């Protein structure tokens, strides 16, 4: 889902942000889609993009590694990337999983729990299998509302309960979160911390200098990009290793 525009209103004095890890964001994947754009990519083009990353020397890292890098100065390997998928579409399992694994990559799958076990979406068994095979599962609310409009009783429904449900499915902590539409504010960051979220990913602006762990930038990948164009977009949006 495409993000609206957003800017932070924080008045806290900033500190220097570290070099950012490129984070890619995918949504719909089909064998032969009618069109390709920022929300849709074909199986062929996803494979081509992943091959380019692999052949260029990229390695995927986990959100734990990202957290340790941003919070505790832990070193990262050169040419690191996070490959994320939003909204729990079934093809993320039936198509994307094998493509990633073919190149030695692991993905970060943000699941909105309202659609689990529904037609064309991930099942509990698929979510569990993703986790068992080394991919990460993150929370993406219950039904994808804009988080900046939450009232007090929404936090439990949209953050706590979905997080608990995913943890029961995979038998592991769920500590990462993707803001629906990429939109965030300072109130949301405070609430996410209360529920044990350690890293949160957005799509609508620059990484906050006060809260870099909760405003990790991502770029939405177009299905129209070649592998080389993907590398160019990563270089334009992040500081990448040559």
C-alpha positions as CSV (number, residue, x, y, z in Angstrom):
1,X,0.0,0.0,0.0
2,X,1.4,3.4,-1.0
3,X,2.4,5.8,1.8
4,X,1.2,9.4,2.2
5,X,3.6,12.2,2.8
6,X,4.8,12.7,6.4
7,X,7.3,14.8,8.3
8,X,8.4,14.6,11.9
9,X,7.6,17.4,14.3
10,X,10.1,16.4,17.1
11,X,12.0,19.3,18.7
12,X,14.6,17.1,20.3
13,X,18.2,18.0,19.4
14,X,19.6,15.5,16.9
15,X,22.7,13.4,17.0
16,X,24.7,12.0,14.1
17,X,23.1,9.0,12.4
18,X,25.2,6.1,11.3
19,X,25.5,4.8,7.8
20,X,22.1,3.3,6.9
21,X,21.6,-0.3,5.8
22,X,19.6,-0.5,2.6
23,X,16.2,-1.9,3.3
24,X,14.0,-3.0,0.4
25,X,10.2,-3.3,0.5
26,X,8.1,-5.6,-1.7
27,X,4.4,-6.3,-1.7
28,X,2.7,-8.4,-4.5
29,X,4.6,-11.0,-6.4
30,X,3.0,-12.9,-9.4
31,X,4.3,-15.2,-12.0
32,X,2.9,-13.0,-14.8
33,X,1.2,-9.9,-13.5
34,X,-0.9,-7.7,-15.8
35,X,1.4,-4.7,-14.8
36,X,4.4,-4.1,-12.7
37,X,4.9,-1.1,-10.4
38,X,5.9,-0.1,-6.9
39,X,3.4,-2.6,-5.5
40,X,3.8,-5.5,-7.9
41,X,6.7,-7.5,-9.3
42,X,6.9,-10.6,-11.5
43,X,8.6,-13.8,-10.5
44,X,11.1,-13.2,-13.3
45,X,12.0,-9.7,-12.3
46,X,12.3,-10.5,-8.6
47,X,14.7,-13.3,-9.5
48,X,16.7,-11.0,-11.7
49,X,16.9,-8.4,-8.9
50,X,18.0,-11.0,-6.3
51,X,20.6,-12.4,-8.7
52,X,22.0,-8.9,-9.2
53,X,22.3,-8.4,-5.4
54,X,23.9,-11.8,-5.0
55,X,26.4,-11.3,-7.9
56,X,27.2,-7.8,-6.5
57,X,28.3,-9.4,-3.2
58,X,25.3,-8.4,-1.0
59,X,24.4,-10.4,2.2
60,X,21.1,-10.1,4.1
61,X,21.2,-9.4,7.8
62,X,18.7,-9.8,10.6
63,X,16.9,-7.1,12.6
64,X,18.9,-8.3,15.6
65,X,22.1,-7.4,13.8
66,X,20.6,-4.1,12.7
67,X,19.6,-3.4,16.3
68,X,23.1,-4.2,17.6
69,X,24.7,-2.0,14.9
70,X,22.5,1.0,15.7
71,X,22.4,0.7,19.5
72,X,25.8,-0.9,20.4
73,X,28.2,-0.1,17.6
74,X,28.5,-3.7,16.5
75,X,30.2,-4.2,13.2
76,X,28.3,-5.3,10.1
77,X,29.7,-7.2,7.1
78,X,30.2,-5.2,4.0
79,X,27.4,-4.9,1.5
80,X,24.5,-5.7,3.8
81,X,20.8,-5.4,2.9
82,X,17.5,-6.2,4.4
83,X,14.8,-7.6,2.1
84,X,11.3,-7.0,3.5
85,X,7.8,-8.0,2.4
86,X,4.5,-6.4,3.6
87,X,0.9,-7.5,4.0
88,X,1.4,-11.4,4.1
89,X,0.5,-12.2,0.5
90,X,0.7,-16.0,-0.1
91,X,3.0,-15.6,-3.1
92,X,5.6,-14.3,-0.7
93,X,5.9,-17.9,0.5
94,X,5.1,-19.8,-2.7
95,X,7.3,-17.6,-5.0
96,X,9.6,-15.3,-3.0
97,X,10.9,-17.7,-0.4
98,X,12.6,-20.1,-2.9
99,X,14.1,-17.2,-4.9
100,X,15.6,-15.7,-1.7
101,X,17.0,-19.1,-0.5
102,X,18.4,-19.9,-3.9
103,X,20.8,-16.9,-3.5
104,X,21.4,-17.5,0.2
105,X,19.2,-14.7,1.3
106,X,16.7,-14.5,4.2
107,X,13.7,-12.1,4.2
108,X,11.8,-10.1,6.8
109,X,8.0,-10.7,6.5
110,X,5.7,-8.1,8.0
111,X,2.3,-9.8,8.7
112,X,-1.0,-8.1,9.3
113,X,-2.9,-10.8,11.3
114,X,-6.5,-10.1,10.1
115,X,-5.7,-12.0,6.9
116,X,-3.9,-15.1,8.2
117,X,-5.4,-18.3,6.8
118,X,-7.5,-16.4,4.3
119,X,-7.5,-17.0,0.6
120,X,-4.4,-15.6,-1.2
121,X,-2.7,-14.8,2.1
122,X,-0.2,-16.6,4.3
123,X,-1.4,-19.4,6.5
124,X,-0.2,-20.1,10.0
125,X,1.8,-23.1,8.7
126,X,3.5,-21.0,6.1
127,X,4.4,-18.3,8.6
128,X,5.8,-21.0,10.9
129,X,7.8,-22.5,8.1
130,X,9.3,-19.2,7.1
131,X,10.5,-18.7,10.6
132,X,11.8,-22.3,10.9
133,X,13.8,-21.8,7.7
134,X,15.6,-18.7,9.0
135,X,13.4,-15.9,7.7
136,X,12.1,-13.2,10.2
137,X,8.5,-12.5,11.1
138,X,7.5,-8.9,12.0
139,X,4.2,-7.3,13.1
140,X,2.2,-5.1,10.7
141,X,-0.9,-4.4,12.9
142,X,-4.2,-6.3,12.8
143,X,-5.8,-4.7,9.7
144,X,-3.5,-2.0,8.4
145,X,-4.8,1.3,9.7
146,X,-2.8,4.5,9.8
147,X,-1.1,4.4,13.2
148,X,-1.1,8.2,13.7
149,X,-4.9,8.1,14.1
150,X,-5.0,5.5,16.9
151,X,-7.0,6.1,20.0
152,X,-6.0,4.7,23.3
153,X,-8.0,1.4,22.9
154,X,-6.4,0.8,19.5
155,X,-2.9,-0.1,20.7
156,X,-3.9,-3.4,22.3
157,X,-6.0,-4.4,19.2
158,X,-3.4,-3.3,16.6
159,X,-0.1,-3.9,18.3
160,X,-0.2,-6.1,21.4
161,X,-2.7,-8.8,20.2
162,X,-1.1,-9.2,16.7
163,X,2.3,-9.4,18.2
164,X,1.2,-12.1,20.7
165,X,-0.6,-14.1,17.9
166,X,2.5,-14.1,15.7
167,X,4.7,-15.2,18.7
168,X,2.4,-18.1,19.4
169,X,2.6,-19.2,15.7
170,X,6.4,-19.1,15.4
171,X,7.4,-19.8,19.1
172,X,9.8,-16.8,19.1
173,X,9.8,-13.2,20.1
174,X,8.4,-10.7,17.5
175,X,10.4,-7.5,18.0
176,X,10.2,-5.7,14.7
177,X,7.3,-3.7,13.2
178,X,6.4,-2.0,9.9
179,X,4.1,1.1,10.1
180,X,1.1,0.7,7.8
181,X,1.6,3.0,4.8
182,X,5.0,3.8,6.3
183,X,3.5,6.6,8.5
184,X,4.7,7.2,12.0
185,X,4.9,9.8,14.8
186,X,6.5,10.2,18.2
187,X,3.4,8.9,20.0
188,X,3.6,5.7,18.0
189,X,7.3,5.2,18.9
190,X,6.5,5.5,22.6
191,X,3.7,2.9,22.4
192,X,5.8,0.5,20.3
193,X,8.4,0.6,23.0
194,X,5.9,-0.3,25.7
195,X,5.0,-3.5,23.7
196,X,8.6,-4.7,23.3
197,X,9.2,-3.6,19.8
198,X,12.9,-2.9,19.2
199,X,13.0,-1.9,15.5
200,X,10.3,-0.2,13.4
201,X,10.4,0.5,9.7
202,X,8.9,3.4,7.8
203,X,8.4,4.7,4.2
204,X,7.6,8.3,4.5
205,X,10.7,10.4,5.3
206,X,14.2,10.5,6.6
207,X,15.3,8.4,9.6
208,X,14.8,10.3,12.8
209,X,18.0,11.4,14.4
210,X,16.4,11.0,17.9
211,X,14.9,7.6,17.2
212,X,16.8,5.8,14.4
213,X,15.8,2.3,15.6
214,X,12.1,3.2,15.2
215,X,12.3,5.1,11.9
216,X,14.4,2.7,9.8
217,X,14.0,3.8,6.2
218,X,12.9,1.5,3.4
219,X,12.6,2.0,-0.4
220,X,9.6,0.5,-2.3
221,X,11.0,-1.6,-5.1
222,X,9.4,-1.3,-8.5
223,X,8.8,-4.4,-10.6
224,X,9.9,-2.3,-13.6
225,X,13.5,-1.9,-12.3
226,X,16.3,-4.0,-13.7
227,X,18.9,-5.4,-11.3
228,X,21.2,-2.5,-12.2
229,X,18.5,0.1,-11.6
230,X,17.9,-1.5,-8.2
231,X,21.5,-1.0,-7.3
232,X,21.3,2.6,-8.5
233,X,18.2,3.3,-6.4
234,X,19.9,1.8,-3.4
235,X,22.9,4.1,-3.9
236,X,20.6,7.1,-4.3
237,X,18.7,6.4,-1.1
238,X,21.3,4.9,1.2
239,X,25.1,5.0,1.7
240,X,26.1,1.7,0.2
241,X,29.5,-0.1,0.2
242,X,31.2,-0.1,-3.2
